[in-house]
Amino acid sequence: MLDKPINSPFVDPAAVEAWDAWFRLRDGNHVLELSIEATWLRIARALVAAEPKDAEIWEERFFDALSSWQLLLDERIIAGARAGACDCFHPDAIALLNVAAFVGDPFTPEARFDFDGLHAGARLAVRALDDVVLQCAGEGGPNPSVRIGIMGVADALTLLGLRYDSTEGRMCAGAIARTFAQGCLSGNVRMARERGARLGSGRTTAELGRLRDVPAELIAQASAFGLRHASLTAIVSRPKLALLANNVADALDPLNAGARLQTIEANAISRTIRSRGYAAILALRNPGARTQELVAGNTIDSTTVPAQIEMRGAMQPWIDSRIDYPISTSSRLDPDSIERWKRLAMQRQLGRLRGFRRARSVRSNET
């Protein structure tokens, strides 16, 4: 069993409160987990109950991904997963990859994005969700509707020294989306090879592969082994998980603006704490006029709605589902602007946007 100490420090104080309020395991008023590492270990051990062999190896890999903030699982799983307790697993579960956690040497000339790590993380996310499916529905159950998404894109771009609203920023985001999608497809094929295909690949996968610049070898493997899951990639809003992950930007949203008061509610208890967000806190550790200017330029107050639509359009070609969750904005909206933005979204192949939302604090009834 895994027993080595691995450091997974909280960076944003609001994340500590989110963990304690929503995800820390309790028995009534009795706290059962003394650290976030205990939470990650509980989840890792619950997942590997579905692994027929090499359970200790997979437990360590799941723990490493969770404790490094690279992988987060469905809110319901984090809150209640225990080995042998299948009622907390759900066939429509979601997993999220926190792309900000794949940036090395942030705010320096050596800043870089770990594309290989993201590819491996996406493969591992597919396995984690397949373990969830096996435990909640069994091998003979209906085809699941699990999804894998990403968050912290604005943080990752900021740490790399890129503007959210720039051509370079959109190009980097597109490369992230391409690697993410290819990693998910690779994990999908691997699970089909190991555990059996739930559906054949067919012509659709080959066509999508060519459109998404998937290596020919991976397309050939999909044709030979089929797929374990149908559509997997979906970028959706999950504010609770973004807050837990040291308050990174939710999905493709820009950064939060300044030090905001975060209100966290659970069990009729309200907690309010000042929070800057992941990228802004790391920027304080790397002081400089350029760094602060970059953070300020990538916030919700500085980023226009059209820039957010363009960012979604840059990533949409590699995502199975439409990126249409409500756009976050801190400005007042007028009907003429909304209609222009909706037309722009249609031009960028995003479909009809599901509205707009004012940037605000996360409350317990939001998922």
C-alpha positions, 0 to 999 in steps of 0.5 A, a space after each residue: 500500500 502507498 505510504 510515502 509522504 507526498 506534499 500537496 499544499 494548499 495555495 489559496 486559503 479559500 481552497 482549504 475552506 472548500 475542502 473542509 466544507 464540502 469534501 472532507 469526510 466526517 461521521 456526523 460532527 466527527 472529522 475523519 480526515 486530518 489532511 487533504 492527503 487523506 482525502 486523496 488516498 481515500 479516493 485512490 483506494 476506492 477507485 482501485 477496488 475495480 482493478 483486477 491486478 496491479 492495484 497498488 501501482 494504480 493506487 499510487 498513480 491515482 494518488 500522485 495525480 490527485 495530490 499534485 492537483 492535476 486530476 480532480 474527480 466528480 464532486 460526489 465522488 470526492 465527498 463520499 467515495 470509500 472502498 466497497 461503497 458503490 453508492 457514491 459512484 455515478 455512471 455520469 461522473 465527470 473528471 477534470 484536468 487542472 491544466 495550471 498544474 502542468 506548468 513548470 517554472 511559472 513567470 520565468 523565461 524558462 516557463 513551459 507547459 508539460 504536454 507529455 504530462 497532460 497526455 498521460 493525465 488524460 489517459 489516467 482520467 479515462 481509467 479512473 472514470 472506467 473504474 467508476 463505471 465498473 463499480 456503479 454499473 458493472 460490465 454488463 450495464 448500460 453505456 455510461 455518459 462519463 465526461 472529462 474536462 479541463 479547468 485552469 486554462 487562464 491560470 496556465 496561460 498567465 503562468 506561461 506569460 501569455 495574454 488570454 486575449 492574444 493570438 499566442 494565448 489562443 494558439 497555446 490553448 488550442 495545443 492544450 486542447 489537442 493534447 488533451 483530446 488525444 490523451 483521452 482517445 489514447 486512454 479510451 483505446 487502451 481501456 477497450 483493449 484491456 477490458 473490452 470495447 463497448 462500441 466499435 470505432 468505425 468511420 466516425 472515429 477515423 474522420 474525427 482523428 484526421 480532423 483533430 490531427 490524431 497520429 495515424 498509429 492511434 487511429 489504427 489502434 482505435 480501428 483495431 480495438 474499438 472504443 470503451 466510451 463514446 464521446 468523452 471530452 466536454 468543457 463544462 463549469 464546475 466552480 466547486 472543483 475549481 475552488 478546491 483546486 486552489 481557486 483556479 479559473 473555472 473551465 475556460 473563464 478568465 481569472 478572478 479579479 483581485 482579492 475577492 471575498 469567497 462565500 462558502 456555504 454548507 450545512 447552514 454554515 456560511 464562511 467568508 474568506 478573502 481569496 486571490 486565486 492561484 495565478 495571482 498568488 504565484 505572481 506575488 511570489 514572483 514580483 515584477 511589473 510585467 507579472 502584475 500587468 499580465 495577471 491584471 490583463 487576464 482577469 474577468 474585469 479586463 477580458 471581453 466577452 468576444 475574447 472568451 468566445 474566441 478562446 472557446 472557438 480555438 479549443 472547440 475543434 478538439 472537444 466532443 461536446 459543444 462548449 456552451 456553458 454560460 459565459 462569465 462577465 463582470 460587466 452589464 449586458 445589453 440586448 444588442 451586444 448579446 445578439 452580436 455575441 451569440 452570432 459570433 459563437 455560432 460562427 465559431 461552431 459553438 452552437 447557441 450559448 446557454 446565457 451569461 452569468 455575473 462573476 460572483 462567489 461560489 455557494 454550496 448549491 452550485 455544481 
